[in-house]
Amino acid sequence: MGESASSKASDDMSWGEVAQLGLRYGKIPLALLAVEALYWFITQPSDTLALIQVTEAYIWNEVTQLMFGEGASTLSTHNGWMTRIDFHHSSFPGLNNQVGLYVSDECAGVHEMIFLSTLVLMTDGVTQREKFKAVAVMCGIVYVLNIVRLVAFYPIAVEDCLANPNQPECLNGMWNFHTFVYQWGFLIVLLLMWLVWFKFIGGASSTMKASQEEKEQWRIVIRKRWEQKHFVFIGIMFAFFSIAWFWINGNSTAMDAKNVIDFCAFSDLTTPNCYEAQNTWDNAIQGAWSFAALGLVIGTIGFYDIERKDSEGNWPQYESTKSDNAKIESKTKKEKPKGSWRNRSPSNEEE
């Protein structure tokens, strides 16, 4: 009875172990929230990812023409960048029978790449080299899938407009497809990609963990030793985030410019006032992004630590770990029987 109670007590987790376990499994959603905030600041200025947008628009146009004919689409400029695609078909609504689309920074697939990369990099039990290889391959797959998504717009629009020609409602199928993929489709695909990868490499198996201990020479972990300067770094990060938020939302000039931009985009206007408002908004976003990026870097230094193996191939052990090991060794020595077994009493043997 006494042994059962003792065994049950030893199996219970301390509050420190519970907190450590919570940090271990809670770091993935925390990292996803951090990169979501990062992505928001990146994509607030118009055409922040212009180079990627231009390449995707070019490939989109070329593939569409290759599959559906040279007159199916044309490539033109949007906000000074070659990111606009016009679909042409006799059944499309409007005077010119064309539908204008463009590759925005949110449609470039970078959001999905960042999300998937975060899932991979925050996965335990996998070597850093395997993680970076997986990120490179998966980002390439996401890029290709995004091109396929864009190319699918034209046949969907043509099929619906042939059934209901020259009616604006015939484009609803294309917009519904875009909305579904944007909100749910890519999320499902990304999670499936991560699950297949994790299953394929056996990230949770003891073999992979042993491989990690033998081959990996460094790792990025949540900081285990906290000093006053690290808390200062975290405080500076939140202060810079607050400044970045106020730089946009507390700036009446920037918010007025944003309203003008929305009206110009809705009305498809390209007046000098629209360009001036765009420049004002971009300047405000660039200032906010500078503060946010600097705060994120400082906060990362405070949150994370880089651990390296010593000359004997062991990961560093800190005071809490050493004290726990010392307690275990001390307990083992106390429980070790002394003297000859002939001198032990029957009561000791029963214990």
C-alpha positions as CSV (number, residue, x, y, z in Angstrom):
1,M,0.0,0.0,0.0
2,G,2.9,2.3,0.9
3,E,4.7,1.5,-2.3
4,S,1.6,2.2,-4.4
5,A,1.2,5.6,-2.9
6,S,4.9,6.4,-3.3
7,S,4.8,5.3,-6.9
8,K,1.7,7.4,-7.6
9,A,3.4,10.5,-6.1
10,S,6.5,10.0,-8.2
11,D,4.4,9.8,-11.4
12,D,2.7,13.1,-10.7
13,M,4.0,16.1,-12.6
14,S,5.2,19.2,-10.8
15,W,3.9,22.6,-11.8
16,G,7.3,23.4,-13.4
17,E,7.0,20.3,-15.6
18,V,3.5,21.2,-16.6
19,A,4.6,24.7,-17.5
20,Q,7.5,23.3,-19.5
21,L,5.2,20.9,-21.3
22,G,2.8,23.7,-22.1
23,L,5.6,25.9,-23.5
24,R,6.8,23.0,-25.6
25,Y,3.4,22.4,-27.3
26,G,2.3,26.0,-27.1
27,K,5.2,27.4,-29.1
28,I,3.7,26.4,-32.4
29,P,0.5,28.5,-32.1
30,L,2.5,31.3,-30.6
31,A,4.9,31.2,-33.5
32,L,2.0,31.2,-36.0
33,L,0.5,34.3,-34.3
34,A,3.9,36.0,-34.5
35,V,4.3,35.3,-38.2
36,E,0.7,36.3,-38.9
37,A,1.5,39.7,-37.3
38,L,4.7,39.8,-39.4
39,Y,2.8,39.0,-42.6
40,W,0.2,41.7,-41.8
41,F,2.9,44.4,-41.6
42,I,4.6,43.1,-44.8
43,T,1.5,43.2,-46.9
44,Q,0.0,46.5,-45.7
45,P,1.9,48.5,-48.3
46,S,0.7,47.9,-51.9
47,D,2.8,45.5,-54.0
48,T,5.3,44.7,-51.2
49,L,6.1,41.4,-52.8
50,A,6.2,42.9,-56.3
51,L,8.9,40.6,-57.7
52,I,7.0,37.5,-56.8
53,Q,3.8,39.0,-58.0
54,V,5.3,39.9,-61.4
55,T,6.8,36.4,-62.0
56,E,3.5,34.7,-61.1
57,A,1.5,37.0,-63.3
58,Y,3.9,36.3,-66.2
59,I,3.7,32.5,-65.7
60,W,-0.1,32.8,-65.3
61,N,-0.5,34.6,-68.5
62,E,1.8,32.3,-70.5
63,V,0.2,29.1,-69.2
64,T,-3.3,30.5,-69.9
65,Q,-2.4,31.4,-73.5
66,L,-0.6,28.0,-74.0
67,M,-3.7,26.0,-72.8
68,F,-6.5,28.1,-74.1
69,G,-5.1,30.1,-77.0
70,E,-3.1,33.3,-77.4
71,G,-6.3,35.5,-77.3
72,A,-7.4,34.1,-74.0
73,S,-5.5,36.6,-71.8
74,T,-3.3,39.6,-72.0
75,L,-0.7,41.0,-69.5
76,S,-0.7,44.6,-68.4
77,T,0.2,46.9,-65.5
78,H,-1.5,47.5,-62.2
79,N,-0.1,50.3,-60.0
80,G,3.0,50.4,-62.2
81,W,3.7,46.6,-62.0
82,M,3.0,44.0,-64.6
83,T,0.6,42.1,-62.5
84,R,-2.7,42.6,-64.3
85,I,-4.3,39.8,-66.3
86,D,-7.3,40.4,-68.6
87,F,-9.4,37.4,-69.7
88,H,-11.1,37.6,-73.1
89,H,-14.0,35.6,-74.3
90,S,-17.2,36.4,-76.3
91,S,-19.4,35.2,-73.5
92,F,-17.9,37.5,-70.8
93,P,-20.0,40.4,-69.6
94,G,-19.1,44.0,-70.5
95,L,-18.5,46.0,-73.7
96,N,-15.1,44.5,-74.4
97,N,-16.0,41.0,-73.2
98,Q,-13.1,40.9,-70.8
99,V,-12.5,40.3,-67.1
100,G,-9.7,42.1,-65.3
101,L,-7.7,40.4,-62.5
102,Y,-4.4,41.1,-60.9
103,V,-1.9,39.3,-58.6
104,S,-1.9,41.1,-55.3
105,D,0.6,40.5,-52.5
106,E,-2.0,38.4,-50.6
107,C,-2.5,36.2,-53.7
108,A,1.2,35.5,-54.2
109,G,1.2,32.4,-52.0
110,V,3.8,33.9,-49.6
111,H,1.3,33.7,-46.7
112,E,0.9,30.0,-47.2
113,M,4.7,29.6,-47.5
114,I,5.3,31.3,-44.2
115,F,2.6,29.3,-42.5
116,L,3.9,26.0,-43.7
117,S,7.5,26.9,-43.0
118,T,6.6,27.8,-39.4
119,L,4.9,24.5,-38.9
120,V,8.0,22.6,-40.2
121,L,10.6,24.7,-38.3
122,M,8.7,24.4,-35.0
123,T,8.4,20.6,-35.2
124,D,10.3,18.7,-32.6
125,G,12.3,15.5,-33.2
126,V,13.6,16.6,-36.7
127,T,17.1,17.8,-37.5
128,Q,17.6,21.3,-38.7
129,R,18.9,20.1,-42.0
130,E,15.8,18.0,-42.7
131,K,13.6,21.0,-41.7
132,F,15.3,23.4,-44.2
133,K,15.2,20.8,-47.0
134,A,11.5,20.3,-46.3
135,V,10.8,24.1,-46.3
136,A,12.5,24.5,-49.7
137,V,10.6,21.7,-51.3
138,M,7.2,22.6,-49.8
139,C,7.5,26.3,-50.7
140,G,8.2,25.2,-54.3
141,I,5.1,23.0,-54.2
142,V,3.0,25.8,-52.8
143,Y,4.3,28.1,-55.6
144,V,3.2,25.6,-58.3
145,L,-0.2,25.0,-56.6
146,N,-0.8,28.7,-56.5
147,I,-0.1,29.0,-60.3
148,V,-2.5,26.1,-60.9
149,R,-5.2,27.9,-58.8
150,L,-4.8,31.1,-60.9
151,V,-4.9,29.2,-64.2
152,A,-8.1,27.5,-63.1
153,F,-10.0,30.8,-63.1
154,Y,-10.3,31.1,-66.9
155,P,-11.9,27.7,-67.6
156,I,-14.3,28.1,-64.7
157,A,-15.4,31.6,-65.9
158,V,-15.8,30.4,-69.5
159,E,-17.9,27.4,-68.6
160,D,-20.3,29.4,-66.5
161,C,-20.5,32.3,-68.9
162,L,-21.2,29.9,-71.8
163,A,-24.2,28.7,-69.8
164,N,-25.3,32.3,-69.0
165,P,-23.6,34.6,-71.6
166,N,-22.9,38.3,-71.1
167,Q,-24.4,38.3,-67.6
168,P,-22.3,39.5,-64.6
169,E,-23.7,36.6,-62.5
170,C,-21.8,34.1,-64.7
171,L,-18.6,35.2,-62.9
172,N,-19.9,34.1,-59.5
173,G,-18.5,30.6,-59.9
174,M,-15.0,31.9,-60.4
175,W,-15.2,34.2,-57.4
176,N,-16.7,31.5,-55.2
177,F,-13.8,29.2,-56.2
178,H,-11.3,31.9,-55.3
179,T,-13.0,32.6,-51.9
180,F,-13.1,28.9,-51.0
181,V,-9.4,28.3,-51.9
182,Y,-8.3,31.5,-50.2
183,Q,-10.1,30.8,-46.9
184,W,-10.1,27.0,-46.6
185,G,-8.6,25.2,-49.6
186,F,-5.0,26.1,-49.1
187,L,-5.2,25.6,-45.3
188,I,-6.4,22.0,-45.8
189,V,-3.7,21.3,-48.4
190,L,-1.0,22.8,-46.1
191,L,-2.0,20.8,-43.1
192,L,-2.1,17.6,-45.2
193,M,1.4,18.4,-46.6
194,W,2.8,18.8,-43.1
195,L,1.2,15.6,-41.8
196,V,2.4,13.6,-44.8
197,W,6.0,15.0,-44.3
198,F,5.9,14.3,-40.6
199,K,4.7,10.8,-41.1
200,F,7.2,10.1,-43.9
201,I,10.3,11.1,-41.9
202,G,9.0,9.6,-38.7
203,G,9.6,12.7,-36.7
204,A,8.0,11.3,-33.5
205,S,10.0,8.0,-33.5
206,S,12.9,7.3,-31.2
207,T,15.1,6.6,-34.3
208,M,14.7,10.2,-35.5
209,K,15.3,11.5,-32.0
210,A,18.5,9.5,-31.7
211,S,19.6,10.7,-35.1
212,Q,19.0,14.3,-34.0
213,E,21.2,13.8,-30.9
214,E,24.0,12.3,-32.9
215,K,24.1,14.6,-35.9
216,E,22.7,18.0,-34.9
217,Q,25.3,20.3,-33.5
218,W,23.1,23.3,-32.7
219,R,19.5,24.0,-32.2
220,I,17.2,27.0,-31.6
221,V,15.2,26.6,-28.4
222,I,13.0,28.7,-26.1
223,R,15.3,30.3,-23.6
224,K,15.8,28.3,-20.4
225,R,18.0,30.8,-18.6
226,W,16.2,34.2,-18.1
227,E,18.1,37.3,-17.0
228,Q,16.9,40.9,-16.6
229,K,18.1,41.9,-20.0
230,H,15.9,39.3,-21.7
231,F,12.8,40.7,-20.0
232,V,13.9,44.1,-21.2
233,F,14.1,42.8,-24.7
234,I,10.5,41.5,-24.5
235,G,9.3,44.8,-23.1
236,I,11.0,46.7,-25.9
237,M,9.4,44.4,-28.4
238,F,5.9,45.1,-27.1
239,A,6.7,48.8,-27.0
240,F,7.8,48.8,-30.6
241,F,4.7,46.9,-31.6
242,S,2.5,49.5,-29.9
243,I,4.3,52.3,-31.7
244,A,3.9,50.5,-35.0
245,W,0.1,50.1,-34.4
246,F,-0.3,53.7,-33.4
247,W,1.8,54.8,-36.4
248,I,-1.1,53.7,-38.6
249,N,-4.3,53.6,-36.6
250,G,-3.5,56.8,-34.7
251,N,-2.5,58.7,-37.8
252,S,-5.6,60.5,-39.1
253,T,-3.8,61.5,-42.3
254,A,-2.9,57.9,-43.1
255,M,-6.4,56.6,-42.4
256,D,-7.9,59.3,-44.6
257,A,-5.5,58.2,-47.4
258,K,-6.6,54.6,-46.9
259,N,-10.2,55.6,-47.4
260,V,-9.3,57.4,-50.6
261,I,-7.4,54.3,-51.8
262,D,-10.3,52.0,-51.1
263,F,-12.6,54.3,-53.1
264,C,-10.2,54.5,-56.0
265,A,-9.8,50.7,-56.0
266,F,-13.6,50.2,-55.9
267,S,-14.2,52.8,-58.7
268,D,-11.1,51.7,-60.7
269,L,-9.8,55.2,-60.7
270,T,-6.2,56.3,-61.5
271,T,-6.3,60.0,-60.7
272,P,-3.5,62.1,-59.2
273,N,-5.3,62.1,-55.8
274,C,-5.3,58.3,-55.8
275,Y,-1.5,58.2,-56.4
276,E,-0.9,60.8,-53.7
277,A,-3.1,58.9,-51.2
278,Q,-1.2,55.7,-52.1
279,N,2.1,57.3,-51.4
280,T,0.9,58.7,-48.1
281,W,-0.4,55.3,-47.0
282,D,2.8,53.5,-48.1
283,N,5.0,56.0,-46.1
284,A,2.9,55.3,-43.0
285,I,3.1,51.6,-43.5
286,Q,6.8,51.7,-44.1
287,G,7.3,53.5,-40.8
288,A,5.1,51.1,-38.9
289,W,6.9,48.1,-40.5
290,S,10.3,49.5,-39.5
291,F,9.3,49.6,-35.8
292,A,7.5,46.2,-36.0
293,A,10.5,44.5,-37.7
294,L,13.0,46.0,-35.2
295,G,10.7,44.9,-32.3
296,L,10.4,41.4,-33.7
297,V,14.2,41.0,-34.0
298,I,14.7,42.3,-30.4
299,G,11.9,40.1,-29.1
300,T,13.4,37.0,-30.9
301,I,16.7,37.6,-29.2
302,G,14.9,37.7,-25.8
303,F,12.7,34.6,-26.4
304,Y,15.0,32.2,-28.1
305,D,18.5,30.9,-27.5
306,I,21.0,29.0,-29.7
307,E,22.4,25.9,-27.9
308,R,25.5,24.1,-29.1
309,K,27.0,20.8,-28.1
310,D,30.2,20.7,-26.1
311,S,33.4,18.9,-27.0
312,E,31.9,15.7,-25.6
313,G,28.8,15.9,-27.8
314,N,26.4,16.8,-25.0
315,W,23.8,19.5,-24.9
316,P,24.4,22.2,-22.2
317,Q,22.7,21.5,-18.8
318,Y,21.6,24.4,-16.7
319,E,21.3,24.6,-12.9
320,S,17.8,23.3,-12.6
321,T,18.7,20.2,-14.7
322,K,21.9,19.6,-12.7
323,S,20.1,19.9,-9.4
324,D,17.5,17.4,-10.5
325,N,20.2,15.0,-11.6
326,A,22.0,15.5,-8.3
327,K,18.8,14.7,-6.3
328,I,18.3,11.5,-8.3
329,E,21.9,10.4,-7.7
330,S,21.6,11.2,-4.0
331,K,18.4,9.3,-3.7
332,T,19.9,6.3,-5.5
333,K,22.9,6.2,-3.1
334,K,20.6,6.4,0.0
335,E,18.5,3.5,-1.2
336,K,21.6,1.3,-2.0
337,P,21.8,-1.6,0.6
338,K,25.0,-1.8,2.6
339,G,26.8,-4.7,4.2
340,S,26.4,-8.4,3.5
341,W,23.1,-9.9,2.6
342,R,23.5,-12.3,5.5
343,N,23.3,-9.5,8.0
344,R,20.0,-8.1,6.7
345,S,17.0,-8.7,8.9
346,P,13.8,-10.3,7.6
347,S,12.0,-6.9,8.0
348,N,14.5,-5.2,5.7
349,E,14.0,-7.9,3.1
350,E,10.2,-7.4,3.2
351,E,10.6,-3.6,2.7
